[in-house]
Amino acid sequence: MKILVVSMSTWGEMGNWLSGRSLVAVLASSFPAAEVNQVLAETYVPCFAEIGADIKRITRASGSPEERFERYAAIMGELDRRYPQGVESAAPLASALAAELEAFTEYLRAAAPDLIIGTKGLICRICVAAARHAGLSVPVINYITNHGHFQFRVHHCPDAALHLVRFAAGQAYVQKRCGFRPEAVRAVGYVVAAQPLLHPTRAAPLAEQGEVRGPLSVIIVSNRGGTEYVDLVRHLVPRGNSIQVTFIAINDPDLCAQAEQIIAASGITNWRTASFLTQEEFFGLLDQTRTRGGSVLVSKASPNSIFEAAYFGIPMFLIRTGLPMEEWGADVVIEEKIGYVVESMAALMPVLDRCLDDRERLAQTGRHLQSFIARYLDQPRTIELIAGAVRDVLSGTTAAARAAG
């Protein structure tokens, strides 16, 4: 049996690709006799890389979350006009689309997968189109990593054999937004990238921070951030070596250099900076700091950051991104009391100060985190649900999720 996972690496900071990689590990474990591969959609559909570059450009150039979303929505609107609903179902494909997908069509024809899983709605639509153009009768599963993106019609894929979402809220949202039948959308849970299946050397479970044996670690992650994250470093300087700060400015060496200057001028010896960490290094940092003196995470409120930190039992101090497709993650943090969510860095600083001065506040958040992990991040259960969904699709017990009525 051959299973092909198709992801993107350019629409964001590798999150979609990493989610696909985690899914590959789950599938390889669940189906040891299967050949499970992952490919980048951009490799065979180059225009996706161009769109990814546009997304990165507007993300960095936008002056506010509102402007960022407006410009992002404009790109999605243009994509919707380029790939109107139903274009993947036409027989034959429109000549322009057939030409655009020729390389991908040839790849699928040669690979001959028994199942295709796309990690984004538009990817699934392209997979449906290319498979049909290749003359293949192969089911496509839509593995939805962020249901918030389904506010954009370009991601609606009614021809998918099944839609897999992470949580019940996402299941209800996709059903309502797209009009899919209830049985066409399943909630399977969140595949945590740091779990032992993907990182065998790491101990589990990761919920409890344990006894405090050193200074509390404050991990600051700037992803699409700005100088306000440096302002937080400056704000924390009076605490000196009583805390340990790790400042990570993802792919932003200039911002990292600003933080380094502040730390060097302060004379603090146990703070550090980094402009790049591999996923394994980042998980190692979270694991190490939580077992030494406990830790907190400061970052934007993106869903992947939230659930990976939650798996390690780390309280979060988050700034809303302003992007509606990511708001649901911030709402989960508030509802489950697993961290704090604010609108700006200025609002975050006093909240963080109160918790740094009162460890019982962090301990209470930690207890909420343990409950959250037990209810939502049960990895054996998630793996079982994903494997069951794949078996159902391969056995033909599911049908394309055409809109009801």
N, C-alpha and C positions, 0 to 999 in steps of 0.2 A: 504494500500500500504506500502511496506517495501523497504527502500532505505539503502544500505550499502556502507559506505565510508571506503576504505582500504588505510592506510597510513603507513609510516615508521617513527621511532623515532631515529634510530641509525645512519642514513646516514647524518651526519651533526649535528648541534646543535638544534635539535628538529624543524627545520623550516618546514619540510614536514608534520609532525604531526600537527603543529599549523595551517598550511594552510588548512589541512583537517578539523580541528576543526572549523575554520571560515566557511568553506563550509557547514558543518553540520548545523551551525546556520542559514545560508542563506536558506538552504533547509527546515529546520523546520519552518521557518517563511513563506516561500512560499507555503508549503504544510502542513498546520496545522493538517490535519487528518492523515498524514503519520507517520509511525514509522521510524525515521532516526537514525541510529547507526554508530559509528566509531570503527574500530578495527585496531590493529597493525598487520601488515603482519608478523613481527618477532615472534608474539605469536604462529603462526601456521606453519611458515617456519623458523625454528631456524637458518638455515644457513645465512639468511639475517642479523641477529644480528652479526654473526661472520664476515661477510663482512663489516658491519658497524664499527666493532672494528678495522678491518684492515685499513679502510679509516681514522678513527680518528688517528690511530698510524702513518700512513705515513704523514698525515697533520701536525702533531706536530713535526715529526722527520725530515721533509724535510728542507734543508738549504736555498732553494730559491723557488720562485714561479714556475720556470721552472722545477725544480726537483719534486715539488709537483704535477704538472700536469702530468709529465712523469710517475710517480708512480701511480697516480690516473687512467690514461689511461691504464696502464698495468692491473689494477684490472678490469676495464671495459672490456678489451680484453679477460681476463680469463672468465669473466661472459658470454661473447658472445660465447665462445667455449662451455661453460657449458649449455647455453640455446640458441642454434642456431636458426636462423629464421625458423619459421614453426613448431617448436617442440610442440607449444601449440595447433596446428591444427591437429596433427596426430590422427588418429582413428584406434585402441586405442592408448592412450598415451604410450610412451616408459616406460618400467617397472620401470626404475630408477626414472624417473620424477613422475610417479604415486605413488611410495612409498614415495618420498619426500613430495608430496602434500596430502598424505592421511589424515592427521589431518585437513588441510584446506578444503579438499573435504567433510569430515564428517561435519565440521562446516557449510558449505554452504548448504549441504543437509538438515540439521536441521533448519537453519535459513530461508531458502527458500525466498531469497530476490526477489523483482520484478525488481530491478535495482541495479547494482554494479558500483561504481565510484572509480577508482584507481587514486591516486595522484602522480604516477610516471609510466613511460612507462613500466618498467619491472613488476611492480605490476599488471598493466592491463593484461599483457601477462599471468602471473600466475593465475589471476582471470579467464581469458578465459579458461585456461587449467583445472583448478579445477572445474569450473562450468560444463564443458563438461563431465569431469570424474564423476561428481555427477549426471549426467543425467538431468541437468537443462538447459532449454532454456531461458536464461536471458541475456539481453543486458548489455554491459560494456562500460562505458564512460571513456575516458582518459582525466583527468583534469590535464593539464600541468602547473606546477608551475614555471618552468624555461625551456624555449624552447632551451636554449643553450646545455642542456644535450642530445639533439637529434643528436648531432654530433657522438654519440656512438650508434651503430646499435642495441645494446641489448635493447634499449628503444623503438624501432620501433614496434608498435602494429597495424598491418593492420586489425585485426579482431575487433577493437573497433567500436562501433556503431557511435561514434562521438568523435572528438578531440576538447577540449576547451582550448584555449590559452588566454593569458592576453591582448596582444596588436597585432595590425595589422602586425608589423614587425615579431612577433613570428609566426603569421599565414602564412606569406609568406615563412619564414624559414622552417617551418615544411613541408609545401607543396613541396618545392623544394628539401629538404633533403630526404624526404621519398617517394616522388612521389604520394602523396595522391591527390585525386580529390579535387578541390576547395571547393565544398559543404560539404566535410567531415571534414573541419577544420573551427572552428568559433572563432573569437575574442570576448571575453565577458567582458574584463576589469579586474581590480585587486580588489579582495575583501580585503579591509583594515581591519586588525584585531582590530584596535582601534575604529571602527565606533560605533555609538550608538546602533545599532542592537546587537552587541556583548558585549557592555559595556553600558548599559542603563543609568547609572548615569553620563556619560560624556556628556558635552554639545557639540553641533555641530552648525555651521561648525567650523573647526579648522584652517582655513587658515590664519587668521590675528593674528599677534603677539601683536598688540595693543600698547598703550603708554608704554614707558620705565619707570618703577617704582622701579628699583633696578639695581644691577650690572648684566652685561651680563653673562649668564651661558654658560660655555664651557663643553659640555658632551663628554668625551673621552671613547670610547668603544673598548676594545681590545678583539677580538674574533679570535682565532688562531693567535694572535699577538705575539709580543716579547718585548724586552727591549726598542725598539725605542719609544714605547708609554710612557714608564717611562721617556725617554729623553725629550719628549714633556712637561711632567709635570715640569721637571727641567727647561726647557726653559721658561715656563710661570711664574715661581716663582717671578721674579722681578716685575710683575704686582700686586702681593699681593692681598689684599682684594678688589681691583678695579674690579675684575672679580670673578666669583664663578666657581670653577672647580669640576666636579664630575667625578671621575676616576672609570671605571667599567672594571675589568679584569674577563671575564666570566670563571668561574670554574678554576681560576688560582690564588689561595691565595698567592703564592710566589710573583708573579708579583704585586699583590695588596699590599703586605707588603713593597716592594721596594718603591712604590709610597707613602705609609704612612710615611715611614722614611723621605723622602724628604720634605713632607708637615710639619711634626712635627719639623724638624730642621729649617724650614723657619719661624716658628712662625705664619703662616697664620691660621686664625681661622674659615673661612667659606668655606673651601674646604673639600671634603669628598671622601671616597673610598668605593667600594663594590666588592665582588667577585661573588655575585649572586643576581639577581633580578628576580622576577617572571615577566611574561609578563605584568600583570596588574600593578605592581609596576613601571616597566619601562615606560609604557604609562602615568602613573600618574606623573612621573618625567618630561617627555616631556611636558605634559599639564601644569604642575605647572610652570616650568621655562619659557615657552614661554609667559605666562600671567603676570609674575612678571617683568622681566627685559629683556626679549628676550633671545634667546639661539642659539647656533650653535652646530653641531654634528661633531665629528671627529671619523671616523671608516674606516674599509675596505669597498670597493665598491661592496657589495653584493646586489643583487636586492631587497630582502625583507627589508633590512635596509634602502635602498634608498626610497622605496615607503611608508613605514611607517613614516619616517621622513618628507617626502614631505606632507603627509596628515596633519601633524601638522604645516606645513608652516615653517619648520626649515631649514635654509641654511646648506649645507653639505660641509665638507672638507674631501675628500676621497682619500684613497690610493688604487691603483689598486691591485687586488688579484693576477694577473698573470695567473688566470685560464680562458681559453678561453670561457668556458660556462657561465662565469659571466661578461665578457667584455661588453656585450650589455647594462647592467645596467649602467655602467660607461659612456658609449657613450650617453645614454639618458640624464644624468646629464649635460654633456657638450653641447649637442644640444639644450636642453631646458633652459640652463643657470640657473639651480636651485641649483648650487653649484660649487665646484671646485674639479678637479680630478688630482692627481699627481702620480708620480711613486714611491716616497719614502717619509719618514718622513722628511728628510733633505730638500726636495723640498717643503713640505707642510708648514713648519714653517714660512718662510717669507710671504707666501700667507695669512696665518692666521693672522700674525702680521698686514699686511696692512689693513685687514678688521676690526680687533679689534680697530685699530687706526682711522678708517674712517667708522662710522656707516652708511653713505649713501650707501656704497658698499653693506652692508647687506640689507638695505632697498630696493635697486634695485633688489637684488636676491629674496627678499620676494615678490616683485610684479610679478616676473616671476613664482614663486611658486604658487601664487594665480591663474594665468592663467593655469598653468599645472594641478592643482587640478580640475578646472572647465572642462578641456578637457579630462582628463584621469582617474580621481578618482571619477567620478559621481557614488556614491554607489547605489542609486535607479535604475539607468540605468543598472548597472552591475547585480544587483539582478534580474531585469526583464529579462535580456538576459540569465542568467543561468537557471532561471525557465522555460523560453521558450524552451531552448535546451532540458531540461529534459522532458518536455511535448511532444516534437517532437519525442524523442527516445521512450518514453512509448507508444505513439500512433502508432509507426511503420512507421513514415514518413521519417526516416533516414535508411540508410543501411550501412553495414560494409564498412570501408574506404579502400578497396583494392587499391593497386597502379594502377594509370591510365595506360592504354595501355598494 
